[in-house]
Amino acid sequence: MPGPAGDGGAASAGRDDAHKGADVPRDADAVLDAEFFLRWMDALARAVDREAARLTELDAAIGDADHGANMRRGFAAVTAALGKDAPDTPGAVLMLTGRRLISTVGGASGPLYGTLLRRAGKALGDEAAVSRAQLAEALRAGTAAVARLGGAKAGDKTMLDALEPAAAALEESFAAARQAAEDGAAATVPMLARKGRASYLGERSIGHRDPGAASSALLIGTLEETAR
Amino acid sequence: MRMLINVPETVVADGLRGLAAAHPGLNVDVERRVVVRGDAPVAGKVGLVSGGGSGHEPLHGGFVGVGMLSAACPGEVFTSPVPDQMARAAAAVDSGAGVLFVVKNYTGDVLNFDMAQELAEDEGVRVARVLVDDDVAVRDSLYTAGRRGTGATLFVEKAAGAAAEEGAPLERVEAVARRVGERSRSFGVALGAVTTPAKGTPTFDLPSGELELGIGIHGEPGRERRPMMTSREIADFTVEAVLNDLRPSGPVLALVNGMGATPLLELYGFSAEVHRVLAERGVPVARTLVGNYVTSLDMAGCSVTLCEADEEILRLWDAPVETPALRWGR
């Protein structure tokens, strides 16, 4: 996969500690500033664009075949908004992204992803830079807001099955978060859908990966890429 | 798949431009995706706002006008509209008497209308909301998204629209909408899959010689697949499914609805079978509407919606209506 756009040498980028024992700065000390979050959102927008057809295919199997197109439309609007007037704090980047998604995506994904990022952004406050631990805490707050809004919990075959383990693993490292999100998305395959349009299928929802969990894995995957 | 379109990206906007050109009595904002009655806000009248994904035409834009919706908000194809649209519509139709949102029960629609309600209330508009969830093919359960909103939406919008036109206050219009929804049930059958403009290929593969029972209106697969049945057999199965849930004690309103690609000749033949089954089951039919009203793009198939009527519901059903898709009594 192509790396994130922009200046790879930014002093602000975090480093993952997948190589235990190596003499590298601890992630918890990494300072993630607005520029890091802008690069993350840019990488996410490009990943969504690249993977749109796959997300739509997943949605066609158990939903209504529009997840990829909707997310692509939303992130195109996010890219335009962030490009026009880039916020100068991490929290503001996530909150603006969330608001644009709510105003452009529609479906369930718009309010759910919008709430995830708005709530996470709110949790980061107006600090100029945040640590990985703070981001993990913010993602947990955002994920909890998604669970409340959608009335879902882990195991219901939704985006929460990727997000909850990822937010927890982010305490450890960016790489662990990415792995947890991908494992979480894969784990939705044998699940019976209990929320959203897939739940109408009952038993026929079993055997398919949840499209929302798949796009959530992109969110966390691009976070890890941006931190490399 | 051949489609009468320019490019998939402009399908919704192109349709709205056509709606505006054909019906000058409507105020159509193509850019912001809101269809409003030309004379809104009507002094003293409760506003009735609905919306949902596009692809179900004439639902909802075709039901905007005197005696039915004050405004409709079309989303992308099969995708609920965004909160900004409904908040804008609410502001455009509110005369001070408040606004009722009619929401089909899908996760996306519910979430976006909830957010719109917050936005509208922040602007000082009094908003009530009614959920339509009539599809008996979906098992209602605390652990799922619940039954889908389908054909009963037409009954709810017609009755609530008539009540609002009579000058009923918000609480009354809401009560009418809720009562009609609670007394309505639907079941749908697909004879062919649906192709969205964006995807260009059918969302599910339905071999000829088979049909899909218990489908929704978004090309989502149904609950069960069977070898092809006759119109008579489909009517037996469909009406049975509805009556097992509804158990009406009096006359019903019947909507014999086409999914978009089934000819009216076939629909009328099917309607005759529906009447036959209802007669056999001792259920009198007070009114019947046959046609493509709550559609699913190019899906072949049909659905049956029954509403247990009473004098008030019949009066509201018969009340004058003047919209692109339904008009009588004026």
Interface residues (C-beta under 8 A of the other chain):
Chain A: T56 A60 I62 G63 D64 A65 D66 A69 N70 R73 I102 S103 T104 V105 G106 G107 A108 S109 G110 P111 L112 L149 G150 A193 R194 K195 G196 R197 S199 Y200 L201 G202 R204
Chain B: G53 G75 E76 V77 F78 T79 S80 P81 V82 P83 D84 Y106 T107 G108 L111 N112 D114 M115 A137 V138 R139 Y143 T144 A145 R148 T196 A198 K199 T203 F204 G216 H218 G219 E220 P221 R223
